[in-house]
């Protein structure tokens, strides 16, 4: 049965759209695709019409996640899978599909209340090639979607049922995390294409859903040059350079104007469903990824 194939787009609710535009273009190297009549700022990473849609609101959190499927049959099958586990699914109208620059979509909520959409037929603009405002080599997207997101969830069991049974994600691995002061939690990492994880869930009570968005660049030099740019511009580095145990991503984390983080990474390993076996880790990083102020 068909499942989600990638994270196609993300909607973010942000307080300071102006600060975000500068941050996204001058620091992250995303391309502004112009503001829309209703005030959204659309940001590009590749040939898609946009990958991030920024809406001005006070949430400073994820507004919606756009999960891509291959075609109309795939969309129907995902709707059936969701209804089979008791999730209410709403068919999106032509107006909403136009707003999202897709052919057709459905909408529903995850167990934490995060608005989700599944869609097929995104607007692709090879005639307007992606051009980063920075001298970076670009982003690893394509079959692997825009990157990955990590979200805090209240009920891991319900969330796993939704993402595994409902949307068809497969578990890549888990990491037992020790946050200090006796607080130990198990994070679950899931894939829906060769990207090691498109979604990871952490079972901690948090005021916001979104912890970070990972963007993968094509060259290690892009990570290095961006890290020094971030330091020069006095932007907070939330986690220093390091390499993760599970996806082997070499990355650092920077603070966005909304408070949640961006993981800027390179060199992640990929998952082949034919040979992958679920793994268990006991630390998030092979080396580095130090969080200033957190005990080691
Ligand atoms: Fe990450």
Boltz pocket constraint, residues with backbone or C-beta under 6 A from the ligand:
constraints:
  - pocket:
      binder: B
      contacts: [[A, 148], [A, 150], [A, 212], [A, 214], [A, 263]]
      max_distance: 6.0
